[in-house]
Each structure stands twice: as C-alpha cells, then as structure tokens.
Amino acid sequence: MNDYSKIFELIEESEVITIFGHMNPDGDCYGSEIGLREALRHFYPQKKVYAIGGGYTRVPQDFPTFDDVDDETIKKSLAIIVDLSNKARINDERAFLAQKSIKIDHHIFTEKFCDVEYIETDKVSCTQVLTNILLTHFDYLPQSAANPLFLGLVTDSGRFLYSPLDENVMNIASKLLSFKAETKKIYDTLYETDLESLRFKAYVYQNFMIDDGVAYMVFTKEQLEKMEMNKNMVAPQVNLISNIKGCFAWVFFAEGEDGIVRVELRSNGFPVQPIAVKFGGGGHLQASGCTLNDINDYVKVVEALKESYKCQK
C-alpha cells in the first residue's frame, strides 16, 4: 500500500487549500476537484478549501460547483492539482503561485511540476485514487463528497467498461454507494438525451471517415457554429465511432473559434498516448488528447497513427 502520509501532513499544516484540475474538464476532473474539496471541508471545517475551475456541466443541478478565488488567497495556499499529467494543460496557471503543491494523478507520467507527486497509472480514474487516499485517513466520506467521486469513477471508466478494471474499482464503487452516492440522479443526468443530441449523432454517423484503420471526424468552427455547438461539447463524444470492425483507433478533431483544435484519441488496445505526446498532449495508453494550431493538421495525426500501427504489426 502506498504511503500517503505526506499528503495529510501538508494538508494539516495548511490553513488554505486550493484544488486545481485540467483545462476542458471531464467528469473525473470535476469529481476529483469537488469530491476532494467536500471531503476536506467536512473533516477540516476550520480550513478554507476551494476548488478552482468550471466548464463541466453534466452534473445534477443540486451538486456542488466551483469557487472563484483571488490571487492573494492562492499565494498563501497549498495547491493540490488533480487529474493532470502535463503542466501546460492546467486549468489555471495561478496554481503555481501557491506556497507548496501536490499532484495526484492516474495518467502516464509526463513531467514533474509539483513538490510532492502521487501517480497511480493502474487506476481507471483519479477519483479512484483520491477515494483510496481519503479512506486511508477517514472511516467514511460525506455524501457531498461521495456524489462527485462516484460521478468521476463512472465517467472515466465508461460505466465500468474501460480498463484497468479490477477488484479495487468495484470496492471503491461499493464504498461510495455505502456513503449514499445518488446513482440514479447521476445516471439520469449523464445519459439524458434530447433531439439536438440525436441529430448530432446522426450527423457523425453519416459523415465520419475511415483511413486505413483510423476512424475520424473533423469539425470546423463553421460547422460547429451552424450546429450551435463548440469544441468542448463535441470532442468528448469521440466514442460515438468506437470499436468499428477493422479500425484500430478513432479520433475527433474539433476546431474552436480561436482556431485551436481539440483532439481526442481512443483505441481498444493500440497505444495512442505516444501519438498524443508527439503533438504536445498526453493521457492514457488508450485514451489521450492534444491540441493543434491548424485544423488541416488533422492529416498529420492520422498519418502518425497509421505509421505507428504499421511499425507495431
């Protein structure tokens, strides 16, 4: 078992704690930040604990939200950075103003940028790592923490579909349920659909491309504007074209209004993470992301995937 004593040593000596995640947050990032904040606020009511971020909306309306924090507060805080492997993707660079910092992550190591770092790549989500850590120190978690932690576990595991899937994942899910995580409310929100979503899926299924084993979809900013969507709404839906027979990888390229392209790469065995790193990103072996400065550079990513696949055959 890992020794997490340094984490709690730093927490207990800090009066102010700020929690950060990555840009374009997903459910695991939201769940990690908010779940950790709610746990620390519950067990250390005398401390000021904040979660900095925003942008993830698939949460029940009555679930906790992020905080607005000024620079001076961050400067005198302990910063805990979650669900992030590379410094450039931090959701708020003010994190590096903090007096001390801790990184807690489950992605493949990219670079060291915190004073203390705990990285567990054998965990399916950062919320799994955090729940394990918290339960080495506390006997239970408040419902306000269990809810976002369960949401993060469910989203990053694909509702317990993606690897690594082991006994600990199920044990953590069971414990969060025992702490009154509201599964129906979470699932109802995550999997709610509407007419616009159905039309979007139809558009993807009619227009995605396959190039020598790579399934992909390119969304220009003009196309997204016409659909009244943005890159952060579109890119996470990359698994709409998952596991197509004969395809070893699938990718969404979504251009923002600023011309920056969000790229999400997935596979069911083939390592896409090295390709994401090549283009300045990172992530998991089979689920990674990066950004491009030009939408036309999607060709370079597709070619890199094809070349890498040929070299591994």
Helices and strands as residue ranges (DSSP letters): H 5-12, E 16-20, H 27-43, E 48-51, H 71-75, E 78-82, G 87-89, G 93-97, E 100-105, E 116-119, H 126-134, H 143-156, H 167-178, H 183-190, H 195-207, E 209-211, E 214-219, H 221-226, H 231-234, G 235-241, E 249-255, E 261-267, H 273-278, E 282-283, E 287-292, G 295-297, H 298-312
